[in-house]
Amino acid sequence: VRVDFLAVPYGSLGGADVVIMCCFADLMRPDSLVEGVMRATGGAGPLVYSPITFGGRTALEPLQGADGSIPSDEDVFRVYHEGLVLDQGHSLSVGDLMASIKAHGGKVVRQGPSDWAIPGPGEQASAAVGGGGSLVAGQLGEEWRLWNTMLFFFGTGTVARAKPEWDMAGWIERCRRNGAKIEVGNTDLLWRAPSGEMKMTDAAAKRADSSAARSGASESGRRQILEFFAEKKVRVNVSDVPAVGEGELLLKSIRSVVSSGTELKVFCGDFDQGSQLDTTIEDMKDATMAYPLQYGYSLVGRVEAVGDGVDAGEWMGRLVFAFAPHGSHTVVPADSAIVVPAGISPEDACYFPAVETALSLVQEAAPIVGERVAVYGQGLIGLLVTAILSGTVGSHSVVAVELNEQRAAIARRMGAGTVLHPSALKMGRDSPDGDFDVSIEVSGNMRALQSAVDSTGESGRVIIGSWYGGKSSELKLGLDFHRSHIELRASQVSKIPAHLSGRWDKDRRFLEAWRWVQIIKPSANLGTSVVPLSDAQSAYENLLSGATVGAEFTYE
């Protein structure tokens, strides 16, 4: 329904005096709803009635706390609401909808609460028996079905974001056993749609002003930007929000992810001073690796302003990915911004480059059915490689090699059929668990590369995905290696592997990477830490010590 509504031809409801949208207005972003009504009605300005618009409050009465592996009701509903917004693109703020109506030139006529309260089974039974009703037919039967349906929505809507240790089946059973009343906060809204032609640029400007007034940072025209200024030292600088030039977009950041490989090398100063910062990202080609510097390339935000030559109607308010450094605002060329596909949250979308890197390594390795594949290092990239391999060649063929117990546990969750401590491979390819057909080294540690070489079987292949920085280390390639016919192949995400270049290009791999982002849901399953940009120093230190797998920065 949502897709059809957003795709209706201009003026298709032009003769309508009243538009009724029951249980509908919260299913999309407020701007999309208002602009959709304007487009569908051809700017006729009809009266719009939006009854039962969900306002983001769901609760059970009485509430139950956590009980062993059964989560608390409050935690379940918090995650349920997060999923509605981040995974399904809903809006849970009636206030934002009213602000959007006004920003576009419309008017809120009336509003009022229309909360639901669905009695629990016990309360329903008492009412039915006391009123001479039936426990099978009549009102009890209808409310019982509605109560169970809502419980099903809560349970299934939470599964994707539930913590691994949560017993959701147990939670649902507890709800049924206790028969708690379900309360849902809704609002009835009557509003006059904007009339006249859609003026997207004007509306966008009003939205930006409204957003600035709420955020504080935009109101003062200031932004936060992360800077690497010395070895193992970062700071957050405050500067003016940059002006938007021709062909450019201004993004207000939502999330960004730390590259736990390249960025940690930059954080530690483990790079060749003066070398090119990045050869593949256009905005970094002219920058050099030397402190102080801004770095990062995994940022998601919404378009807040556009420059000359950019279609505001196409871009304003869109959720986009950008290869840009960590900061609260960033300006990027419109032709380099990537619109985040529908159904993918900002929290997951910022992992797009990491997922593409993992996908490129799997494509480079090209394992066939039945081959045993070892993945050395279960950091951010290693875990994603493990997930993609388990979804292609099967978990039984995937061996994760990892020192850290926490990461080893996550590797099992991501689909590794076998998880080994490196010490289990001390006999190399003669180890009971060795003799791999393919080894993929993504730990960033030269000792792991040595282990991969030693444990890969004759005529096997070792794919090297790590960047080892500017430090040198000895790799022993003696007589056994000389006779092994093992292939060592470096792999880097900037190019398509030669054996695929006839059929694949970057655009095709981007599409496939987005598909895997949706399958893996990295933000929910990798166990990365989520911190404000102001805590960046401790986030990098925790990554360096191995205390966390990855780090996401938030921007408020």
ZIMO-V678411 format. One record per residue. N is the residue number from 1. RES is the residue in one letter. OMEGA is omega as a letter, one per 40 degrees, with the letter a starting at -180 (none if undefined). BURIAL is + if it has 16 or more other ideal C-beta (glycine too) atoms within 10 Angstrom, else -. D_FIRST is the distance of its C-alpha to the first C-alpha in Angstrom with 2 decimals. Layout:
# ZIMO-V678411
[[N,RES,OMEGA,BURIAL,D_FIRST] [N,RES,OMEGA,BURIAL,D_FIRST]]
This chain:
# ZIMO-V678411
[[1,V,a,-,0.00] [2,R,a,+,3.76] [3,V,i,-,5.51] [4,D,a,-,5.18] [5,F,a,+,6.11] [6,L,a,-,8.68] [7,A,a,-,9.94] [8,V,a,-,10.72] [9,P,i,-,14.52] [10,Y,i,-,16.92] [11,G,a,-,17.97] [12,S,i,-,15.58] [13,L,a,-,15.66] [14,G,a,-,19.23] [15,G,a,-,20.84] [16,A,i,+,18.94] [17,D,a,-,21.28] [18,V,i,-,18.97] [19,V,a,+,15.27] [20,I,a,-,14.19] [21,M,a,+,11.51] [22,C,i,-,12.41] [23,C,a,-,11.84] [24,F,a,+,9.30] [25,A,a,+,11.72] [26,D,a,+,12.70] [27,L,a,+,9.60] [28,M,i,+,10.82] [29,R,a,+,14.26] [30,P,a,+,15.82] [31,D,i,+,16.85] [32,S,i,+,13.49] [33,L,a,+,12.31] [34,V,a,+,15.62] [35,E,i,+,15.89] [36,G,i,+,12.51] [37,V,i,+,13.86] [38,M,a,+,17.16] [39,R,a,+,16.01] [40,A,a,+,14.05] [41,T,i,+,17.05] [42,G,i,+,19.64] [43,G,a,+,21.25] [44,A,i,+,22.18] [45,G,a,+,22.02] [46,P,i,+,20.55] [47,L,a,-,20.73] [48,V,i,+,17.55] [49,Y,a,+,17.48] [50,S,i,+,15.50] [51,P,i,+,16.93] [52,I,i,+,16.77] [53,T,a,+,15.81] [54,F,a,+,16.86] [55,G,i,+,19.96] [56,G,i,+,20.74] [57,R,i,-,23.37] [58,T,a,+,23.48] [59,A,i,-,26.87] [60,L,i,+,29.00] [61,E,e,-,32.12] [62,P,i,-,34.58] [63,L,i,-,33.58] [64,Q,i,+,35.11] [65,G,i,-,36.50] [66,A,i,-,36.65] [67,D,a,-,38.77] [68,G,a,-,39.81] [69,S,i,-,36.83] [70,I,a,+,34.56] [71,P,i,+,32.87] [72,S,i,-,33.01] [73,D,a,+,30.22] [74,E,i,-,30.08] [75,D,a,+,29.67] [76,V,a,+,26.87] [77,F,i,+,24.83] [78,R,a,-,25.70] [79,V,i,+,24.35] [80,Y,i,+,21.24] [81,H,i,+,20.50] [82,E,i,+,21.39] [83,G,i,+,18.91] [84,L,a,+,15.99] [85,V,a,+,17.14] [86,L,a,+,18.61] [87,D,a,+,16.64] [88,Q,i,-,13.05] [89,G,i,+,13.45] [90,H,i,+,13.20] [91,S,a,+,15.75] [92,L,a,+,18.24] [93,S,i,-,20.43] [94,V,i,+,20.26] [95,G,i,-,23.30] [96,D,i,+,21.58] [97,L,i,+,18.99] [98,M,i,+,22.00] [99,A,i,+,23.87] [100,S,i,+,21.21] [101,I,a,+,21.12] [102,K,a,+,24.90] [103,A,i,+,25.11] [104,H,i,+,23.23] [105,G,i,+,25.59] [106,G,a,+,23.66] [107,K,i,-,25.12] [108,V,a,-,24.37] [109,V,a,-,25.91] [110,R,i,-,25.76] [111,Q,i,+,24.51] [112,G,a,-,25.46] [113,P,i,-,24.88] [114,S,a,+,22.87] [115,D,i,-,23.64] [116,W,i,-,23.16] [117,A,a,-,26.20] [118,I,a,+,25.96] [119,P,i,+,29.57] [120,G,a,+,30.70] [121,P,a,+,31.96] [122,G,i,-,35.54] [123,E,i,-,34.88] [124,Q,a,+,32.86] [125,A,a,+,35.78] [126,S,a,-,38.35] [127,A,a,-,36.58] [128,A,a,+,36.19] [129,V,a,-,39.80] [130,G,a,-,41.23] [131,G,i,-,39.56] [132,G,a,-,40.70] [133,G,a,+,37.27] [134,S,i,-,36.39] [135,L,a,-,35.12] [136,V,a,-,33.25] [137,A,i,-,31.88] [138,G,a,-,30.93] [139,Q,a,-,29.40] [140,L,i,+,30.36] [141,G,a,-,28.43] [142,E,a,-,25.17] [143,E,i,+,25.63] [144,W,i,+,26.78] [145,R,i,-,23.60] [146,L,a,-,21.51] [147,W,i,+,23.96] [148,N,i,-,23.73] [149,T,i,-,19.93] [150,M,i,+,19.95] [151,L,i,+,22.79] [152,F,i,-,20.91] [153,F,a,-,18.04] [154,F,a,+,20.85] [155,G,a,+,22.75] [156,T,a,-,20.18] [157,G,a,+,18.59] [158,T,a,+,22.13] [159,V,a,-,23.48] [160,A,a,-,22.56] [161,R,i,+,24.36] [162,A,i,+,26.99] [163,K,a,-,30.58] [164,P,a,-,32.16] [165,E,a,-,34.68] [166,W,i,+,32.27] [167,D,a,-,32.37] [168,M,i,+,28.85] [169,A,i,-,29.76] [170,G,i,-,32.78] [171,W,i,+,30.80] [172,I,i,+,28.60] [173,E,i,-,31.81] [174,R,i,+,33.52] [175,C,a,+,30.79] [176,R,a,-,31.21] [177,R,a,-,34.97] [178,N,i,-,35.15] [179,G,a,-,32.62] [180,A,i,+,31.67] [181,K,i,+,29.71] [182,I,i,+,26.17] [183,E,a,-,25.64] [184,V,a,+,22.43] [185,G,i,+,22.70] [186,N,i,+,20.28] [187,T,i,+,20.79] [188,D,a,+,20.28] [189,L,i,+,20.10] [190,L,a,+,21.14] [191,W,i,+,21.24] [192,R,a,-,22.19] [193,A,i,+,20.07] [194,P,i,+,22.38] [195,S,a,-,24.07] [196,G,a,-,25.59] [197,E,i,-,24.60] [198,M,i,+,22.57] [199,K,a,+,25.23] [200,M,a,+,23.49] [201,T,i,-,26.85] [202,D,a,-,28.06] [203,A,a,+,24.98] [204,A,i,+,25.19] [205,A,i,-,28.85] [206,K,i,+,28.25] [207,R,i,+,25.78] [208,A,i,+,28.39] [209,D,i,-,31.05] [210,S,i,+,29.09] [211,S,a,+,28.43] [212,A,a,+,32.11] [213,A,a,-,33.27] [214,R,a,-,31.42] [215,S,a,-,32.40] [216,G,a,-,36.07] [217,A,a,+,36.43] [218,S,a,+,34.74] [219,E,a,-,36.50] [220,S,i,-,39.81] [221,G,a,-,38.75] [222,R,i,-,39.68] [223,R,i,+,38.23] [224,Q,i,+,39.21] [225,I,a,+,40.06] [226,L,a,+,41.47] [227,E,i,+,44.84] [228,F,a,+,46.93] [229,F,i,-,50.42] [230,A,a,-,52.75] [231,E,a,-,52.94] [232,K,i,-,50.67] [233,K,i,-,49.96] [234,V,i,+,46.81] [235,R,i,-,46.21] [236,V,i,+,43.55] [237,N,i,-,44.68] [238,V,a,-,43.43] [239,S,i,-,43.40] [240,D,i,-,41.88] [241,V,a,+,38.29] [242,P,i,-,38.95] [243,A,a,-,38.53] [244,V,a,+,35.79] [245,G,a,-,37.44] [246,E,i,-,36.49] [247,G,a,-,33.65] [248,E,i,+,32.88] [249,L,i,+,30.21] [250,L,i,+,30.98] [251,L,i,+,29.00] [252,K,a,+,29.06] [253,S,i,+,29.27] [254,I,i,+,27.26] [255,R,i,+,28.78] [256,S,a,+,31.37] [257,V,i,+,33.02] [258,V,i,+,36.72] [259,S,a,+,37.88] [260,S,i,+,40.21] [261,G,a,+,42.32] [262,T,a,+,42.93] [263,E,i,+,42.49] [264,L,i,+,44.88] [265,K,i,+,47.44] [266,V,i,+,47.05] [267,F,a,+,47.34] [268,C,a,-,50.52] [269,G,a,+,52.03] [270,D,a,-,52.12] [271,F,i,+,51.72] [272,D,a,-,53.97] [273,Q,i,-,54.76] [274,G,i,-,54.03] [275,S,a,-,51.86] [276,Q,a,-,48.67] [277,L,i,+,45.87] [278,D,a,+,43.19] [279,T,a,-,43.61] [280,T,i,-,39.96] [281,I,a,+,38.24] [282,E,a,-,39.16] [283,D,a,+,39.64] [284,M,a,+,41.99] [285,K,a,-,44.16] [286,D,a,-,46.73] [287,A,i,-,46.92] [288,T,i,-,49.48] [289,M,i,+,49.72] [290,A,i,-,51.98] [291,Y,e,-,51.67] [292,P,i,-,50.21] [293,L,i,+,46.88] [294,Q,a,+,43.12] [295,Y,a,+,41.13] [296,G,a,+,37.79] [297,Y,a,+,35.03] [298,S,a,+,31.91] [299,L,i,+,30.18] [300,V,i,+,26.62] [301,G,i,+,25.93] [302,R,a,+,23.98] [303,V,a,+,25.28] [304,E,i,+,27.28] [305,A,i,+,29.27] [306,V,i,+,29.84] [307,G,i,+,33.10] [308,D,i,-,34.33] [309,G,i,-,32.89] [310,V,a,+,29.45] [311,D,a,-,26.38] [312,A,i,+,25.27] [313,G,a,+,21.95] [314,E,a,-,21.23] [315,W,a,+,22.68] [316,M,i,+,22.82] [317,G,a,+,21.02] [318,R,i,+,19.96] [319,L,a,+,20.63] [320,V,i,+,23.37] [321,F,i,+,26.04] [322,A,i,+,29.64] [323,F,a,+,32.97] [324,A,i,+,34.64] [325,P,i,+,37.15] [326,H,i,+,36.36] [327,G,a,+,36.07] [328,S,i,+,34.07] [329,H,i,+,33.52] [330,T,i,+,34.00] [331,V,a,+,34.15] [332,V,i,+,33.12] [333,P,a,+,33.09] [334,A,a,+,29.67] [335,D,i,-,30.43] [336,S,i,+,30.94] [337,A,a,+,27.81] [338,I,i,-,25.09] [339,V,i,-,21.45] [340,V,a,+,20.14] [341,P,i,-,17.38] [342,A,i,-,13.94] [343,G,i,-,14.28] [344,I,a,+,18.02] [345,S,i,+,19.64] [346,P,a,+,22.61] [347,E,i,+,24.88] [348,D,a,+,24.20] [349,A,a,+,23.94] [350,C,i,+,27.51] [351,Y,a,+,28.81] [352,F,a,+,27.77] [353,P,i,+,31.42] [354,A,i,+,32.80] [355,V,i,+,30.44] [356,E,i,+,31.31] [357,T,i,+,34.97] [358,A,i,+,34.74] [359,L,a,+,33.00] [360,S,i,+,35.76] [361,L,i,+,38.42] [362,V,i,+,37.07] [363,Q,i,+,36.88] [364,E,a,+,40.42] [365,A,i,+,41.70] [366,A,i,-,40.05] [367,P,i,+,40.93] [368,I,a,-,41.05] [369,V,i,-,40.39] [370,G,i,-,43.29] [371,E,i,+,44.44] [372,R,a,+,44.94] [373,V,i,+,43.45] [374,A,i,+,44.70] [375,V,a,+,42.86] [376,Y,a,+,45.41] [377,G,i,+,44.05] [378,Q,i,+,40.97] [379,G,a,+,40.11] [380,L,a,+,36.72] [381,I,a,+,36.96] [382,G,i,+,38.78] [383,L,i,+,36.17] [384,L,i,+,33.41] [385,V,i,+,35.71] [386,T,a,+,36.25] [387,A,a,+,32.54] [388,I,i,+,31.95] [389,L,a,+,35.13] [390,S,i,+,34.28] [391,G,a,+,30.98] [392,T,a,+,32.84] [393,V,i,+,36.44] [394,G,a,-,35.94] [395,S,a,-,37.14] [396,H,a,-,40.49] [397,S,a,+,41.42] [398,V,i,+,40.64] [399,V,i,+,43.44] [400,A,i,+,42.88] [401,V,a,+,46.10] [402,E,i,+,46.09] [403,L,a,-,48.72] [404,N,a,+,46.54] [405,E,a,-,45.72] [406,Q,a,-,42.51] [407,R,i,+,41.16] [408,A,i,+,42.42] [409,A,i,-,40.40] [410,I,i,+,37.20] [411,A,i,+,38.07] [412,R,i,-,38.09] [413,R,a,-,34.64] [414,M,i,+,33.43] [415,G,i,+,34.79] [416,A,i,+,38.48] [417,G,i,+,40.41] [418,T,i,+,43.66] [419,V,a,+,44.42] [420,L,i,+,47.97] [421,H,a,-,50.14] [422,P,a,+,51.94] [423,S,i,-,55.23] [424,A,a,+,54.25] [425,L,a,+,54.61] [426,K,i,-,58.10] [427,M,i,-,59.55] [428,G,a,-,57.19] [429,R,i,+,56.25] [430,D,i,-,58.80] [431,S,i,+,56.86] [432,P,a,-,55.49] [433,D,a,-,51.96] [434,G,i,+,52.67] [435,D,a,+,53.01] [436,F,i,+,49.47] [437,D,a,+,48.30] [438,V,i,+,46.23] [439,S,i,+,46.45] [440,I,a,+,44.04] [441,E,a,+,45.70] [442,V,a,+,43.47] [443,S,a,+,45.56] [444,G,a,+,47.36] [445,N,a,+,50.61] [446,M,i,+,53.31] [447,R,i,-,54.59] [448,A,i,+,51.29] [449,L,i,+,51.70] [450,Q,i,+,55.19] [451,S,i,+,53.91] [452,A,i,+,51.29] [453,V,a,+,54.05] [454,D,a,+,56.34] [455,S,i,+,53.81] [456,T,a,+,52.31] [457,G,a,+,53.93] [458,E,a,-,56.07] [459,S,i,-,54.24] [460,G,a,+,51.13] [461,R,i,+,49.22] [462,V,i,+,48.61] [463,I,a,+,45.68] [464,I,a,+,46.47] [465,G,a,+,43.45] [466,S,i,+,45.36] [467,W,a,-,46.92] [468,Y,i,+,50.21] [469,G,a,+,51.01] [470,G,a,-,54.42] [471,K,i,-,56.47] [472,S,i,-,58.37] [473,S,a,-,58.80] [474,E,i,-,60.75] [475,L,a,-,59.08] [476,K,i,-,61.47] [477,L,a,-,61.32] [478,G,a,-,64.50] [479,L,i,-,65.86] [480,D,i,-,63.21] [481,F,a,-,60.49] [482,H,a,-,62.66] [483,R,a,-,62.87] [484,S,a,+,59.24] [485,H,i,-,57.55] [486,I,i,+,54.64] [487,E,i,-,52.41] [488,L,a,+,51.47] [489,R,i,-,48.56] [490,A,a,-,47.17] [491,S,i,+,43.44] [492,Q,a,-,41.54] [493,V,a,+,37.90] [494,S,a,-,38.73] [495,K,i,-,39.45] [496,I,i,+,38.12] [497,P,a,+,40.68] [498,A,a,-,43.07] [499,H,i,-,42.38] [500,L,a,-,38.67] [501,S,i,-,39.15] [502,G,a,-,39.21] [503,R,a,-,35.62] [504,W,i,-,34.04] [505,D,a,-,33.70] [506,K,a,-,32.32] [507,D,i,-,28.94] [508,R,a,-,28.46] [509,R,i,+,29.67] [510,F,a,-,27.38] [511,L,i,-,24.35] [512,E,i,+,25.93] [513,A,i,+,26.79] [514,W,i,+,23.23] [515,R,i,-,22.33] [516,W,i,+,25.19] [517,V,a,+,24.23] [518,Q,i,+,20.98] [519,I,a,-,23.09] [520,I,a,+,25.97] [521,K,a,+,24.36] [522,P,a,+,27.75] [523,S,a,+,27.52] [524,A,a,+,27.18] [525,N,a,+,29.66] [526,L,a,+,32.45] [527,G,i,+,34.00] [528,T,i,+,34.45] [529,S,i,+,35.68] [530,V,a,-,33.62] [531,V,i,+,35.93] [532,P,a,-,36.09] [533,L,a,+,37.69] [534,S,i,-,40.81] [535,D,a,+,41.46] [536,A,a,+,41.47] [537,Q,a,-,45.17] [538,S,i,-,44.87] [539,A,i,+,41.71] [540,Y,i,+,43.68] [541,E,i,-,46.67] [542,N,i,+,44.67] [543,L,a,+,43.24] [544,L,a,-,46.76] [545,S,a,-,48.19] [546,G,a,-,45.53] [547,A,i,-,44.40] [548,T,i,+,40.76] [549,V,a,+,38.80] [550,G,a,+,36.99] [551,A,i,+,36.10] [552,E,i,+,33.08] [553,F,i,+,33.81] [554,T,a,+,31.76] [555,Y,a,+,31.93] [556,E,none,-,31.81]]
